[in-house]
């Protein structure tokens, strides 16, 4: 059995799927993603942890 027969045997007639994340978006796509809410939450958590470490370092003799 050839490789082509093996891989195409159980595939549909039109196996191509539309891209879920198309490439080559314009500048409006980049600006929409640059300030995501989740990214801000991560930086807030990092800042709080850093502040806690600094406070603990200052309060411990």
C-alpha distance matrix in Angstrom:
0.0 3.8 6.6 8.3 6.5 6.8 10.3 11.6 10.9 14.0 16.1 19.2 20.0 22.3 21.1 23.9 26.8 30.3 31.6 33.8 35.7 36.0 36.9 39.9 42.5 46.1 49.0 49.8 46.6 47.5 51.0 49.9 47.9 50.4 52.8 50.8 52.6 50.4 51.0 54.7 54.5 52.8 55.6 58.3 57.0 56.8 60.4 61.6 60.2 61.7 65.0 65.0 64.4 67.2 69.6 68.8 69.5 72.8 74.0 73.4 76.2
3.8 0.0 3.8 5.4 5.3 6.4 8.9 10.2 10.8 14.1 15.3 18.3 18.7 20.5 19.3 21.7 24.8 28.1 29.2 31.7 33.3 33.4 34.0 36.9 39.6 43.2 46.1 47.0 43.9 44.8 48.4 47.5 45.6 47.9 50.5 48.7 50.7 48.6 49.0 52.8 52.8 51.1 53.7 56.5 55.4 55.1 58.6 60.0 58.7 60.0 63.4 63.5 62.9 65.6 68.1 67.5 68.0 71.2 72.7 72.1 74.9
6.6 3.8 0.0 3.8 5.4 5.1 6.2 8.5 10.0 12.6 13.3 16.6 17.3 18.6 16.8 19.0 21.9 25.1 26.0 28.3 29.8 30.0 30.6 33.6 36.3 39.9 42.7 43.6 40.5 41.3 44.9 44.0 41.9 44.2 46.8 45.0 47.1 44.9 45.3 49.0 49.1 47.3 50.0 52.8 51.6 51.3 54.8 56.3 55.0 56.3 59.6 59.8 59.2 61.9 64.4 63.8 64.3 67.6 69.0 68.5 71.3
8.3 5.4 3.8 0.0 3.8 5.5 5.4 5.9 8.2 11.1 11.1 13.9 14.1 15.4 14.2 16.4 19.6 22.9 24.1 26.7 28.4 28.3 29.1 31.9 34.6 38.1 41.1 42.0 39.0 40.1 43.6 42.7 40.9 43.4 46.0 44.3 46.4 44.5 45.0 48.7 48.9 47.4 50.0 52.8 51.9 51.7 55.1 56.7 55.6 56.9 60.2 60.5 60.1 62.7 65.1 64.8 65.4 68.5 69.9 69.6 72.5
6.5 5.3 5.4 3.8 0.0 3.8 5.7 5.4 5.7 9.2 10.4 13.2 13.6 15.8 14.9 17.7 20.8 24.3 25.9 28.3 30.4 30.5 31.7 34.6 37.1 40.7 43.7 44.3 41.2 42.5 46.0 44.8 43.0 45.7 48.2 46.2 48.1 46.2 46.9 50.6 50.6 49.2 52.0 54.6 53.6 53.6 57.0 58.4 57.3 58.9 62.0 62.2 61.9 64.6 66.9 66.5 67.2 70.4 71.7 71.3 74.3
6.8 6.4 5.1 5.5 3.8 0.0 3.8 5.8 5.7 8.1 9.8 13.3 14.7 16.6 14.9 17.8 20.4 24.0 25.3 27.3 29.4 29.9 31.2 34.4 36.7 40.4 43.2 43.7 40.5 41.6 45.0 43.7 41.7 44.3 46.6 44.5 46.2 44.1 44.9 48.5 48.3 46.9 49.7 52.3 51.1 51.1 54.6 55.9 54.6 56.3 59.5 59.5 59.1 62.0 64.2 63.6 64.4 67.6 68.8 68.4 71.3
10.3 8.9 6.2 5.4 5.7 3.8 0.0 3.8 5.7 7.0 7.4 11.0 12.5 13.7 11.6 14.2 16.8 20.3 21.5 23.6 25.6 26.1 27.4 30.6 32.9 36.6 39.4 39.9 36.7 37.8 41.2 39.9 38.0 40.6 43.0 40.9 42.7 40.7 41.4 45.1 45.0 43.6 46.5 49.0 48.0 48.0 51.5 52.8 51.7 53.3 56.5 56.6 56.4 59.1 61.3 60.9 61.7 64.9 66.1 65.8 68.8
11.6 10.2 8.5 5.9 5.4 5.8 3.8 0.0 3.8 5.7 5.3 8.2 9.1 10.9 9.6 12.7 15.6 19.2 21.0 23.3 25.6 25.8 27.4 30.5 32.6 36.2 39.3 39.7 36.6 38.1 41.4 40.0 38.4 41.2 43.6 41.5 43.4 41.6 42.5 46.1 46.2 45.0 47.9 50.4 49.5 49.8 53.1 54.4 53.6 55.2 58.3 58.5 58.5 61.1 63.3 63.1 64.0 67.0 68.3 68.1 71.2
10.9 10.8 10.0 8.2 5.7 5.7 5.7 3.8 0.0 3.8 5.8 8.6 10.1 12.7 11.8 15.3 17.9 21.6 23.6 25.6 28.2 28.7 30.5 33.7 35.7 39.3 42.3 42.5 39.3 40.9 44.2 42.5 40.9 43.8 46.0 43.7 45.4 43.5 44.7 48.2 48.0 47.0 50.0 52.3 51.3 51.7 55.1 56.2 55.3 57.2 60.2 60.2 60.2 63.0 65.1 64.7 65.8 68.8 69.9 69.7 72.9
14.0 14.1 12.6 11.1 9.2 8.1 7.0 5.7 3.8 0.0 3.8 6.7 9.5 11.7 10.3 14.0 16.0 19.8 21.8 23.3 26.2 27.0 29.2 32.5 34.2 37.9 40.8 40.6 37.4 39.1 42.2 40.3 38.6 41.7 43.6 41.2 42.6 40.8 42.1 45.6 45.3 44.3 47.5 49.6 48.6 49.2 52.6 53.5 52.7 54.7 57.6 57.6 57.8 60.6 62.5 62.1 63.4 66.4 67.3 67.2 70.5
16.1 15.3 13.3 11.1 10.4 9.8 7.4 5.3 5.8 3.8 0.0 3.8 6.6 8.1 6.5 10.2 12.4 16.1 18.3 20.1 22.9 23.6 25.7 29.0 30.7 34.3 37.3 37.2 34.0 35.8 38.9 37.1 35.7 38.7 40.8 38.5 40.1 38.5 39.8 43.3 43.1 42.3 45.3 47.6 46.8 47.4 50.7 51.8 51.1 53.0 55.9 56.1 56.3 59.0 61.0 60.8 62.0 64.9 66.0 66.1 69.3
19.2 18.3 16.6 13.9 13.2 13.3 11.0 8.2 8.6 6.7 3.8 0.0 3.8 5.5 5.4 9.1 11.2 14.7 17.5 19.3 22.4 22.8 25.3 28.4 29.8 33.3 36.5 36.1 33.2 35.3 38.2 36.3 35.2 38.5 40.5 38.2 39.8 38.5 39.9 43.3 43.3 42.8 45.8 47.9 47.3 48.1 51.3 52.4 52.0 53.9 56.6 56.9 57.4 60.0 61.9 61.9 63.2 66.0 67.1 67.3 70.6
20.0 18.7 17.3 14.1 13.6 14.7 12.5 9.1 10.1 9.5 6.6 3.8 0.0 3.8 6.1 9.1 11.8 14.9 17.9 20.3 23.2 23.0 25.3 28.1 29.6 33.0 36.4 36.1 33.4 35.7 38.7 37.0 36.1 39.4 41.6 39.6 41.5 40.4 41.7 45.0 45.3 44.8 47.6 49.9 49.5 50.2 53.3 54.6 54.3 56.1 58.8 59.3 59.8 62.2 64.2 64.4 65.6 68.3 69.5 69.9 73.1
22.3 20.5 18.6 15.4 15.8 16.6 13.7 10.9 12.7 11.7 8.1 5.5 3.8 0.0 3.8 5.7 8.3 11.2 14.3 16.9 19.7 19.3 21.7 24.4 25.9 29.2 32.6 32.4 29.7 32.0 35.0 33.3 32.6 35.9 38.1 36.2 38.2 37.3 38.5 41.8 42.2 41.9 44.5 46.8 46.7 47.4 50.3 51.7 51.6 53.3 55.9 56.6 57.1 59.4 61.4 61.8 63.0 65.5 66.9 67.3 70.6
21.1 19.3 16.8 14.2 14.9 14.9 11.6 9.6 11.8 10.3 6.5 5.4 6.1 3.8 0.0 3.8 6.4 10.0 12.5 14.8 17.6 17.7 20.0 23.1 24.6 28.2 31.4 31.2 28.3 30.3 33.4 31.7 30.6 33.8 36.0 34.0 35.9 34.7 35.8 39.2 39.6 39.0 41.7 44.1 43.7 44.3 47.4 48.8 48.5 50.2 52.9 53.5 53.9 56.3 58.3 58.5 59.7 62.3 63.7 64.0 67.3
23.9 21.7 19.0 16.4 17.7 17.8 14.2 12.7 15.3 14.0 10.2 9.1 9.1 5.7 3.8 0.0 3.8 6.8 9.2 12.0 14.4 14.1 16.4 19.3 20.9 24.4 27.7 27.7 24.8 26.9 30.0 28.5 27.5 30.6 33.0 31.2 33.5 32.4 33.4 36.7 37.3 36.8 39.4 41.8 41.7 42.2 45.1 46.7 46.6 48.1 50.8 51.6 52.0 54.3 56.4 56.8 57.8 60.4 61.8 62.3 65.5
26.8 24.8 21.9 19.6 20.8 20.4 16.8 15.6 17.9 16.0 12.4 11.2 11.8 8.3 6.4 3.8 0.0 3.8 6.4 8.6 11.5 11.7 14.6 17.8 18.8 22.3 25.4 25.0 22.0 24.2 27.1 25.3 24.4 27.7 29.9 27.9 30.0 29.1 30.2 33.5 34.0 33.7 36.3 38.6 38.6 39.3 42.1 43.6 43.6 45.2 47.8 48.6 49.2 51.4 53.4 53.9 55.1 57.6 59.0 59.6 62.9
30.3 28.1 25.1 22.9 24.3 24.0 20.3 19.2 21.6 19.8 16.1 14.7 14.9 11.2 10.0 6.8 3.8 0.0 3.8 6.3 8.9 8.6 11.8 14.7 15.4 18.8 22.0 21.5 18.6 21.1 23.9 22.1 21.5 24.9 27.2 25.4 27.7 27.2 28.2 31.3 32.2 32.1 34.5 36.7 37.1 37.8 40.4 42.0 42.3 43.8 46.2 47.3 48.0 50.0 52.0 52.8 53.9 56.2 57.7 58.5 61.8
31.6 29.2 26.0 24.1 25.9 25.3 21.5 21.0 23.6 21.8 18.3 17.5 17.9 14.3 12.5 9.2 6.4 3.8 0.0 3.8 5.4 5.5 8.6 11.9 12.7 16.3 19.2 18.9 15.8 17.9 20.9 19.3 18.4 21.6 24.0 22.4 24.9 24.2 24.9 28.2 29.2 28.9 31.1 33.6 33.9 34.4 37.0 38.8 39.1 40.4 42.9 44.1 44.7 46.6 48.7 49.5 50.5 52.8 54.4 55.2 58.4
33.8 31.7 28.3 26.7 28.3 27.3 23.6 23.3 25.6 23.3 20.1 19.3 20.3 16.9 14.8 12.0 8.6 6.3 3.8 0.0 3.8 6.2 9.6 12.9 12.7 16.2 18.6 17.7 14.4 16.4 19.1 17.1 15.9 19.3 21.3 19.4 21.6 20.9 21.9 25.1 25.9 25.8 28.2 30.5 30.8 31.5 34.1 35.7 36.1 37.6 40.0 41.0 41.8 43.8 45.7 46.6 47.8 50.0 51.5 52.4 55.7
35.7 33.3 29.8 28.4 30.4 29.4 25.6 25.6 28.2 26.2 22.9 22.4 23.2 19.7 17.6 14.4 11.5 8.9 5.4 3.8 0.0 3.8 6.4 9.7 9.6 13.1 15.3 14.9 11.4 13.0 16.0 14.4 13.1 16.2 18.7 17.2 19.8 19.2 19.7 22.9 24.1 23.9 25.9 28.4 29.0 29.4 31.9 33.8 34.2 35.4 37.8 39.2 39.8 41.6 43.7 44.7 45.7 47.8 49.5 50.5 53.6
36.0 33.4 30.0 28.3 30.5 29.9 26.1 25.8 28.7 27.0 23.6 22.8 23.0 19.3 17.7 14.1 11.7 8.6 5.5 6.2 3.8 0.0 3.8 6.8 7.2 10.9 13.8 13.9 10.9 12.8 16.0 15.0 14.4 17.3 20.1 19.2 22.2 22.0 22.1 25.2 26.8 26.6 28.3 30.9 31.8 32.0 34.3 36.5 37.0 37.9 40.3 41.9 42.5 44.0 46.2 47.4 48.2 50.2 52.1 53.1 56.2
36.9 34.0 30.6 29.1 31.7 31.2 27.4 27.4 30.5 29.2 25.7 25.3 25.3 21.7 20.0 16.4 14.6 11.8 8.6 9.6 6.4 3.8 0.0 3.8 5.8 9.4 12.1 13.2 10.4 11.6 15.1 15.0 14.2 16.4 19.7 19.4 22.7 22.5 22.0 25.1 27.0 26.5 27.8 30.7 31.7 31.5 33.7 36.2 36.6 37.1 39.6 41.4 41.8 43.1 45.6 46.8 47.3 49.4 51.5 52.4 55.4
39.9 36.9 33.6 31.9 34.6 34.4 30.6 30.5 33.7 32.5 29.0 28.4 28.1 24.4 23.1 19.3 17.8 14.7 11.9 12.9 9.7 6.8 3.8 0.0 3.8 6.5 9.4 11.3 9.4 10.4 13.9 14.5 14.3 16.1 19.6 20.0 23.5 23.8 22.8 25.6 28.0 27.6 28.4 31.4 32.7 32.4 34.2 36.9 37.6 37.8 40.2 42.3 42.6 43.7 46.2 47.7 48.0 49.9 52.1 53.3 56.1
42.5 39.6 36.3 34.6 37.1 36.7 32.9 32.6 35.7 34.2 30.7 29.8 29.6 25.9 24.6 20.9 18.8 15.4 12.7 12.7 9.6 7.2 5.8 3.8 0.0 3.8 6.8 7.8 6.0 7.8 10.9 11.2 11.7 13.7 17.0 17.4 20.9 21.6 20.9 23.4 25.9 25.9 26.7 29.4 31.0 31.0 32.5 35.2 36.1 36.5 38.6 40.7 41.4 42.4 44.7 46.3 46.9 48.5 50.7 52.0 54.9
46.1 43.2 39.9 38.1 40.7 40.4 36.6 36.2 39.3 37.9 34.3 33.3 33.0 29.2 28.2 24.4 22.3 18.8 16.3 16.2 13.1 10.9 9.4 6.5 3.8 0.0 3.8 5.4 5.7 7.3 9.4 10.6 12.0 13.4 16.5 17.7 21.2 22.5 21.5 23.5 26.4 26.6 26.9 29.5 31.5 31.4 32.6 35.4 36.6 36.7 38.6 41.0 41.8 42.4 44.7 46.6 47.1 48.4 50.7 52.3 55.1
49.0 46.1 42.7 41.1 43.7 43.2 39.4 39.3 42.3 40.8 37.3 36.5 36.4 32.6 31.4 27.7 25.4 22.0 19.2 18.6 15.3 13.8 12.1 9.4 6.8 3.8 0.0 3.8 5.3 5.3 6.5 8.8 10.4 10.9 14.0 15.8 19.3 20.8 19.5 21.1 24.2 24.6 24.4 27.0 29.3 29.1 29.9 32.8 34.2 34.1 35.8 38.4 39.2 39.6 41.9 43.9 44.3 45.5 47.9 49.6 52.3
49.8 47.0 43.6 42.0 44.3 43.7 39.9 39.7 42.5 40.6 37.2 36.1 36.1 32.4 31.2 27.7 25.0 21.5 18.9 17.7 14.9 13.9 13.2 11.3 7.8 5.4 3.8 0.0 3.8 5.5 5.4 6.3 8.9 10.2 12.6 14.0 17.3 19.2 18.5 19.8 22.8 23.6 23.7 25.9 28.3 28.6 29.3 31.9 33.6 33.8 35.3 37.8 38.9 39.4 41.4 43.5 44.2 45.3 47.5 49.3 52.2
46.6 43.9 40.5 39.0 41.2 40.5 36.7 36.6 39.3 37.4 34.0 33.2 33.4 29.7 28.3 24.8 22.0 18.6 15.8 14.4 11.4 10.9 10.4 9.4 6.0 5.7 5.3 3.8 0.0 3.8 5.6 5.3 6.6 8.9 11.6 12.2 15.6 17.0 16.4 18.3 21.0 21.6 22.2 24.5 26.5 26.8 28.0 30.5 31.9 32.3 34.0 36.3 37.3 38.1 40.2 42.0 42.8 44.2 46.2 47.9 50.9
47.5 44.8 41.3 40.1 42.5 41.6 37.8 38.1 40.9 39.1 35.8 35.3 35.7 32.0 30.3 26.9 24.2 21.1 17.9 16.4 13.0 12.8 11.6 10.4 7.8 7.3 5.3 5.5 3.8 0.0 3.8 5.5 5.4 6.1 9.5 10.9 14.6 15.7 14.3 16.3 19.3 19.4 19.6 22.2 24.3 24.2 25.3 28.1 29.3 29.5 31.3 33.7 34.5 35.2 37.4 39.3 39.8 41.2 43.5 45.0 47.9
51.0 48.4 44.9 43.6 46.0 45.0 41.2 41.4 44.2 42.2 38.9 38.2 38.7 35.0 33.4 30.0 27.1 23.9 20.9 19.1 16.0 16.0 15.1 13.9 10.9 9.4 6.5 5.4 5.6 3.8 0.0 3.8 5.4 5.2 7.6 9.7 13.2 15.1 13.7 14.8 18.1 18.8 18.6 20.8 23.3 23.4 24.1 26.7 28.5 28.5 30.0 32.5 33.6 34.0 36.0 38.2 38.9 39.9 42.1 44.0 46.9
49.9 47.5 44.0 42.7 44.8 43.7 39.9 40.0 42.5 40.3 37.1 36.3 37.0 33.3 31.7 28.5 25.3 22.1 19.3 17.1 14.4 15.0 15.0 14.5 11.2 10.6 8.8 6.3 5.3 5.5 3.8 0.0 3.8 5.8 7.1 7.9 11.0 13.1 12.7 13.9 16.7 17.9 18.3 20.1 22.4 23.1 24.0 26.3 28.0 28.6 30.0 32.2 33.6 34.3 36.1 38.1 39.1 40.3 42.2 44.0 47.1
47.9 45.6 41.9 40.9 43.0 41.7 38.0 38.4 40.9 38.6 35.7 35.2 36.1 32.6 30.6 27.5 24.4 21.5 18.4 15.9 13.1 14.4 14.2 14.3 11.7 12.0 10.4 8.9 6.6 5.4 5.4 3.8 0.0 3.8 5.8 5.8 9.4 10.6 9.8 11.8 14.4 15.0 15.7 18.0 19.9 20.4 21.7 24.0 25.4 26.0 27.7 29.8 31.0 31.9 33.8 35.6 36.6 38.0 39.9 41.5 44.6
50.4 47.9 44.2 43.4 45.7 44.3 40.6 41.2 43.8 41.7 38.7 38.5 39.4 35.9 33.8 30.6 27.7 24.9 21.6 19.3 16.2 17.3 16.4 16.1 13.7 13.4 10.9 10.2 8.9 6.1 5.2 5.8 3.8 0.0 3.8 6.0 9.5 10.7 8.8 10.3 13.5 13.8 13.6 16.1 18.4 18.4 19.3 22.0 23.5 23.6 25.3 27.7 28.7 29.3 31.4 33.4 34.1 35.4 37.5 39.2 42.1
52.8 50.5 46.8 46.0 48.2 46.6 43.0 43.6 46.0 43.6 40.8 40.5 41.6 38.1 36.0 33.0 29.9 27.2 24.0 21.3 18.7 20.1 19.7 19.6 17.0 16.5 14.0 12.6 11.6 9.5 7.6 7.1 5.8 3.8 0.0 3.8 6.5 8.6 6.9 7.3 10.6 11.7 11.4 13.3 15.9 16.4 17.0 19.4 21.3 21.7 22.9 25.3 26.7 27.3 29.0 31.1 32.1 33.2 35.1 37.0 40.1
50.8 48.7 45.0 44.3 46.2 44.5 40.9 41.5 43.7 41.2 38.5 38.2 39.6 36.2 34.0 31.2 27.9 25.4 22.4 19.4 17.2 19.2 19.4 20.0 17.4 17.7 15.8 14.0 12.2 10.9 9.7 7.9 5.8 6.0 3.8 0.0 3.8 5.5 5.3 6.6 8.9 10.2 11.2 12.8 14.7 15.8 17.0 18.9 20.6 21.6 22.9 24.8 26.4 27.5 29.0 30.8 32.1 33.4 35.0 36.8 40.1
52.6 50.7 47.1 46.4 48.1 46.2 42.7 43.4 45.4 42.6 40.1 39.8 41.5 38.2 35.9 33.5 30.0 27.7 24.9 21.6 19.8 22.2 22.7 23.5 20.9 21.2 19.3 17.3 15.6 14.6 13.2 11.0 9.4 9.5 6.5 3.8 0.0 3.8 5.4 5.2 6.3 8.8 10.1 10.7 12.6 14.5 15.4 16.7 18.7 20.2 21.1 22.7 24.7 25.9 27.0 28.8 30.5 31.7 33.0 34.9 38.3
50.4 48.6 44.9 44.5 46.2 44.1 40.7 41.6 43.5 40.8 38.5 38.5 40.4 37.3 34.7 32.4 29.1 27.2 24.2 20.9 19.2 22.0 22.5 23.8 21.6 22.5 20.8 19.2 17.0 15.7 15.1 13.1 10.6 10.7 8.6 5.5 3.8 0.0 3.8 5.4 5.0 6.3 8.8 9.9 10.7 12.5 14.3 15.4 16.7 18.5 20.0 21.2 22.9 24.5 25.8 27.2 28.9 30.5 31.7 33.3 36.7
51.0 49.0 45.3 45.0 46.9 44.9 41.4 42.5 44.7 42.1 39.8 39.9 41.7 38.5 35.8 33.4 30.2 28.2 24.9 21.9 19.7 22.1 22.0 22.8 20.9 21.5 19.5 18.5 16.4 14.3 13.7 12.7 9.8 8.8 6.9 5.3 5.4 3.8 0.0 3.8 5.4 5.2 6.5 8.8 10.1 10.8 12.5 14.5 15.7 16.7 18.5 20.2 21.5 22.8 24.5 26.1 27.3 28.9 30.5 32.1 35.3
54.7 52.8 49.0 48.7 50.6 48.5 45.1 46.1 48.2 45.6 43.3 43.3 45.0 41.8 39.2 36.7 33.5 31.3 28.2 25.1 22.9 25.2 25.1 25.6 23.4 23.5 21.1 19.8 18.3 16.3 14.8 13.9 11.8 10.3 7.3 6.6 5.2 5.4 3.8 0.0 3.8 5.4 5.2 6.2 8.7 9.9 10.5 12.4 14.4 15.3 16.4 18.4 20.1 21.0 22.5 24.4 25.8 26.9 28.5 30.4 33.6
54.5 52.8 49.1 48.9 50.6 48.3 45.0 46.2 48.0 45.3 43.1 43.3 45.3 42.2 39.6 37.3 34.0 32.2 29.2 25.9 24.1 26.8 27.0 28.0 25.9 26.4 24.2 22.8 21.0 19.3 18.1 16.7 14.4 13.5 10.6 8.9 6.3 5.0 5.4 3.8 0.0 3.8 5.4 5.1 6.3 8.6 9.8 10.6 12.4 14.2 15.3 16.5 18.5 20.0 21.0 22.6 24.4 25.8 26.9 28.7 32.1
52.8 51.1 47.3 47.4 49.2 46.9 43.6 45.0 47.0 44.3 42.3 42.8 44.8 41.9 39.0 36.8 33.7 32.1 28.9 25.8 23.9 26.6 26.5 27.6 25.9 26.6 24.6 23.6 21.6 19.4 18.8 17.9 15.0 13.8 11.7 10.2 8.8 6.3 5.2 5.4 3.8 0.0 3.8 5.5 5.2 6.2 8.6 10.0 10.7 12.3 14.2 15.4 16.7 18.5 20.0 21.3 22.7 24.5 25.9 27.3 30.6
55.6 53.7 50.0 50.0 52.0 49.7 46.5 47.9 50.0 47.5 45.3 45.8 47.6 44.5 41.7 39.4 36.3 34.5 31.1 28.2 25.9 28.3 27.8 28.4 26.7 26.9 24.4 23.7 22.2 19.6 18.6 18.3 15.7 13.6 11.4 11.2 10.1 8.8 6.5 5.2 5.4 3.8 0.0 3.8 5.4 5.0 6.1 8.6 9.9 10.4 12.1 14.2 15.3 16.4 18.2 19.9 21.0 22.5 24.2 25.8 29.0
58.3 56.5 52.8 52.8 54.6 52.3 49.0 50.4 52.3 49.6 47.6 47.9 49.9 46.8 44.1 41.8 38.6 36.7 33.6 30.5 28.4 30.9 30.7 31.4 29.4 29.5 27.0 25.9 24.5 22.2 20.8 20.1 18.0 16.1 13.3 12.8 10.7 9.9 8.8 6.2 5.1 5.5 3.8 0.0 3.8 5.5 5.1 6.2 8.7 9.9 10.4 12.3 14.3 15.3 16.4 18.3 19.9 21.0 22.4 24.3 27.6
57.0 55.4 51.6 51.9 53.6 51.1 48.0 49.5 51.3 48.6 46.8 47.3 49.5 46.7 43.7 41.7 38.6 37.1 33.9 30.8 29.0 31.8 31.7 32.7 31.0 31.5 29.3 28.3 26.5 24.3 23.3 22.4 19.9 18.4 15.9 14.7 12.6 10.7 10.1 8.7 6.3 5.2 5.4 3.8 0.0 3.8 5.4 5.1 6.2 8.6 9.8 10.5 12.4 14.2 15.3 16.5 18.4 20.0 21.0 22.6 26.0
56.8 55.1 51.3 51.7 53.6 51.1 48.0 49.8 51.7 49.2 47.4 48.1 50.2 47.4 44.3 42.2 39.3 37.8 34.4 31.5 29.4 32.0 31.5 32.4 31.0 31.4 29.1 28.6 26.8 24.2 23.4 23.1 20.4 18.4 16.4 15.8 14.5 12.5 10.8 9.9 8.6 6.2 5.0 5.5 3.8 0.0 3.8 5.5 5.2 6.2 8.6 9.9 10.7 12.4 14.3 15.4 16.6 18.5 20.1 21.3 24.6
60.4 58.6 54.8 55.1 57.0 54.6 51.5 53.1 55.1 52.6 50.7 51.3 53.3 50.3 47.4 45.1 42.1 40.4 37.0 34.1 31.9 34.3 33.7 34.2 32.5 32.6 29.9 29.3 28.0 25.3 24.1 24.0 21.7 19.3 17.0 17.0 15.4 14.3 12.5 10.5 9.8 8.6 6.1 5.1 5.4 3.8 0.0 3.8 5.5 5.1 6.1 8.6 9.9 10.5 12.2 14.2 15.3 16.5 18.3 20.1 23.2
61.6 60.0 56.3 56.7 58.4 55.9 52.8 54.4 56.2 53.5 51.8 52.4 54.6 51.7 48.8 46.7 43.6 42.0 38.8 35.7 33.8 36.5 36.2 36.9 35.2 35.4 32.8 31.9 30.5 28.1 26.7 26.3 24.0 22.0 19.4 18.9 16.7 15.4 14.5 12.4 10.6 10.0 8.6 6.2 5.1 5.5 3.8 0.0 3.8 5.4 5.0 6.1 8.6 9.8 10.4 12.2 14.1 15.3 16.3 18.3 21.7
60.2 58.7 55.0 55.6 57.3 54.6 51.7 53.6 55.3 52.7 51.1 52.0 54.3 51.6 48.5 46.6 43.6 42.3 39.1 36.1 34.2 37.0 36.6 37.6 36.1 36.6 34.2 33.6 31.9 29.3 28.5 28.0 25.4 23.5 21.3 20.6 18.7 16.7 15.7 14.4 12.4 10.7 9.9 8.7 6.2 5.2 5.5 3.8 0.0 3.8 5.4 5.1 6.2 8.7 9.9 10.6 12.3 14.3 15.4 16.6 20.0
61.7 60.0 56.3 56.9 58.9 56.3 53.3 55.2 57.2 54.7 53.0 53.9 56.1 53.3 50.2 48.1 45.2 43.8 40.4 37.6 35.4 37.9 37.1 37.8 36.5 36.7 34.1 33.8 32.3 29.5 28.5 28.6 26.0 23.6 21.7 21.6 20.2 18.5 16.7 15.3 14.2 12.3 10.4 9.9 8.6 6.2 5.1 5.4 3.8 0.0 3.8 5.4 5.1 6.2 8.6 9.9 10.6 12.4 14.3 15.6 18.6
65.0 63.4 59.6 60.2 62.0 59.5 56.5 58.3 60.2 57.6 55.9 56.6 58.8 55.9 52.9 50.8 47.8 46.2 42.9 40.0 37.8 40.3 39.6 40.2 38.6 38.6 35.8 35.3 34.0 31.3 30.0 30.0 27.7 25.3 22.9 22.9 21.1 20.0 18.5 16.4 15.3 14.2 12.1 10.4 9.8 8.6 6.1 5.0 5.4 3.8 0.0 3.8 5.4 5.1 6.1 8.6 9.8 10.6 12.2 14.3 17.4
65.0 63.5 59.8 60.5 62.2 59.5 56.6 58.5 60.2 57.6 56.1 56.9 59.3 56.6 53.5 51.6 48.6 47.3 44.1 41.0 39.2 41.9 41.4 42.3 40.7 41.0 38.4 37.8 36.3 33.7 32.5 32.2 29.8 27.7 25.3 24.8 22.7 21.2 20.2 18.4 16.5 15.4 14.2 12.3 10.5 9.9 8.6 6.1 5.1 5.4 3.8 0.0 3.8 5.4 5.1 6.1 8.5 9.9 10.5 12.2 15.7
64.4 62.9 59.2 60.1 61.9 59.1 56.4 58.5 60.2 57.8 56.3 57.4 59.8 57.1 53.9 52.0 49.2 48.0 44.7 41.8 39.8 42.5 41.8 42.6 41.4 41.8 39.2 38.9 37.3 34.5 33.6 33.6 31.0 28.7 26.7 26.4 24.7 22.9 21.5 20.1 18.5 16.7 15.3 14.3 12.4 10.7 9.9 8.6 6.2 5.1 5.4 3.8 0.0 3.8 5.5 5.1 6.1 8.7 10.0 10.7 13.9
67.2 65.6 61.9 62.7 64.6 62.0 59.1 61.1 63.0 60.6 59.0 60.0 62.2 59.4 56.3 54.3 51.4 50.0 46.6 43.8 41.6 44.0 43.1 43.7 42.4 42.4 39.6 39.4 38.1 35.2 34.0 34.3 31.9 29.3 27.3 27.5 25.9 24.5 22.8 21.0 20.0 18.5 16.4 15.3 14.2 12.4 10.5 9.8 8.7 6.2 5.1 5.4 3.8 0.0 3.8 5.5 5.1 6.2 8.7 10.2 12.8
69.6 68.1 64.4 65.1 66.9 64.2 61.3 63.3 65.1 62.5 61.0 61.9 64.2 61.4 58.3 56.4 53.4 52.0 48.7 45.7 43.7 46.2 45.6 46.2 44.7 44.7 41.9 41.4 40.2 37.4 36.0 36.1 33.8 31.4 29.0 29.0 27.0 25.8 24.5 22.5 21.0 20.0 18.2 16.4 15.3 14.3 12.2 10.4 9.9 8.6 6.1 5.1 5.5 3.8 0.0 3.8 5.4 5.1 6.1 8.6 11.6
68.8 67.5 63.8 64.8 66.5 63.6 60.9 63.1 64.7 62.1 60.8 61.9 64.4 61.8 58.5 56.8 53.9 52.8 49.5 46.6 44.7 47.4 46.8 47.7 46.3 46.6 43.9 43.5 42.0 39.3 38.2 38.1 35.6 33.4 31.1 30.8 28.8 27.2 26.1 24.4 22.6 21.3 19.9 18.3 16.5 15.4 14.2 12.2 10.6 9.9 8.6 6.1 5.1 5.5 3.8 0.0 3.8 5.5 5.2 6.1 9.7
69.5 68.0 64.3 65.4 67.2 64.4 61.7 64.0 65.8 63.4 62.0 63.2 65.6 63.0 59.7 57.8 55.1 53.9 50.5 47.8 45.7 48.2 47.3 48.0 46.9 47.1 44.3 44.2 42.8 39.8 38.9 39.1 36.6 34.1 32.1 32.1 30.5 28.9 27.3 25.8 24.4 22.7 21.0 19.9 18.4 16.6 15.3 14.1 12.3 10.6 9.8 8.5 6.1 5.1 5.4 3.8 0.0 3.8 5.7 5.6 8.1
72.8 71.2 67.6 68.5 70.4 67.6 64.9 67.0 68.8 66.4 64.9 66.0 68.3 65.5 62.3 60.4 57.6 56.2 52.8 50.0 47.8 50.2 49.4 49.9 48.5 48.4 45.5 45.3 44.2 41.2 39.9 40.3 38.0 35.4 33.2 33.4 31.7 30.5 28.9 26.9 25.8 24.5 22.5 21.0 20.0 18.5 16.5 15.3 14.3 12.4 10.6 9.9 8.7 6.2 5.1 5.5 3.8 0.0 3.8 5.7 7.4
74.0 72.7 69.0 69.9 71.7 68.8 66.1 68.3 69.9 67.3 66.0 67.1 69.5 66.9 63.7 61.8 59.0 57.7 54.4 51.5 49.5 52.1 51.5 52.1 50.7 50.7 47.9 47.5 46.2 43.5 42.1 42.2 39.9 37.5 35.1 35.0 33.0 31.7 30.5 28.5 26.9 25.9 24.2 22.4 21.0 20.1 18.3 16.3 15.4 14.3 12.2 10.5 10.0 8.7 6.1 5.2 5.7 3.8 0.0 3.8 6.3
73.4 72.1 68.5 69.6 71.3 68.4 65.8 68.1 69.7 67.2 66.1 67.3 69.9 67.3 64.0 62.3 59.6 58.5 55.2 52.4 50.5 53.1 52.4 53.3 52.0 52.3 49.6 49.3 47.9 45.0 44.0 44.0 41.5 39.2 37.0 36.8 34.9 33.3 32.1 30.4 28.7 27.3 25.8 24.3 22.6 21.3 20.1 18.3 16.6 15.6 14.3 12.2 10.7 10.2 8.6 6.1 5.6 5.7 3.8 0.0 3.8
76.2 74.9 71.3 72.5 74.3 71.3 68.8 71.2 72.9 70.5 69.3 70.6 73.1 70.6 67.3 65.5 62.9 61.8 58.4 55.7 53.6 56.2 55.4 56.1 54.9 55.1 52.3 52.2 50.9 47.9 46.9 47.1 44.6 42.1 40.1 40.1 38.3 36.7 35.3 33.6 32.1 30.6 29.0 27.6 26.0 24.6 23.2 21.7 20.0 18.6 17.4 15.7 13.9 12.8 11.6 9.7 8.1 7.4 6.3 3.8 0.0
